[in-house]
Amino acid sequence: MEFLHAGHWGEGEVAEAEAAGVPYVVMAEVVEGGVGLMVVQAADRLVALSTAYAASVFRPPEADAEVARFGFTAAGWRRVGEGMYASRAVHERRRQW
């Protein structure tokens, strides 16, 4: 998940979510043997969750199910680069958009 840590595109995604009042951004990257996911809090840029699951390609329903295991609801996945995706998200304890 090298690109997730680099922050070169992630900061823009997080800043847009923060400006829109969305509490979280989920970033996904297709990696060898699976998909890596990172949930970042928009307000303070802290990583709320970092996980991965086995898959050959990125599929939004699978990513949604994985983050849902931790109480997050992702909405509106979009491709932001080769093998990279982002979605805004909320947590079950903080359902405000």
N, C-alpha and C positions, 0 to 999 in steps of 0.2 A: 504494500500500500504506500509506495514511495510518494506518489503524487499527492496523496491525502496529507502527508506531513509537510510537503513542500509549500503548500499554501498559495501558490502562484495563481490559481484560479479560485480556490476555495474562499479566499477573503472576499472576493466580489460577490459570491453567492450568499455568504453570511451577512455582509453589509446590506444587500438588497432585502434579505429576510428581516433583518433588524429594523430597517426603515419602514417595512410594511407591517411591523408589529408581530411578526411570526417568531415564536420562541426558539425553534430548532431548525437546523438544516441537516439532512441526511446526505452524505456523500458516499458513492459506491464506485468501486473499481474492480474490473475483471482482472483477477490475478491467476497465477498458475494453480490449477486445481480448484478454483472457487471464485467467490465474490467477497471482497472486503467491504465492510460498512463502517462508517464513522458518523455518529450523531454529535453535532456541535451546537452548543448554546449560543444563540445569536448575540445576546446582550454582552456576554463577557468572554466569548471565544473559547470557553472551556469544553473539553471533550466529555460528553455525557455517556457515551457508549462507543466501544470499538469491538467489533465482532466479525466473523467470517463464516461462510457456509459453503458446502461443496456444490458446485454447479459448473456446467460447461460454458454457459452464456448468461448474461444478465437478463432476468425476466422480472418486471415490476411486481407481479403477484408474489413471487418467491421472496423478494426483498421486503415487501410489505409484511409478509408473514413473519419473517425473521425479526424485524424491528418491533412488531406487535407483541412478540414474546416478552419484550421488556417494557411494554406499556405505551409505545409510540405509535402514532398513526401518521403515515406519510401520504402526501397528496400531490399529484402532478409531477411525476418523474419526467425529467428531460435530459437528453444527451448533451453533455457539455464538452466532450472530447472523445478521442478514440478509446473505447472501453471505460469511459467515465460518465457518471450520471449523478444528478442531484435532485432532491425533492425537499420541499418545505414540510415541516412536521409539527405536531403537537404531542403532548404527553397526556395520559389519562387523568393525571392530577392537575392538569393545566390546559383545559380545552378551549382556550381563547385563541382566536385567529387574529 
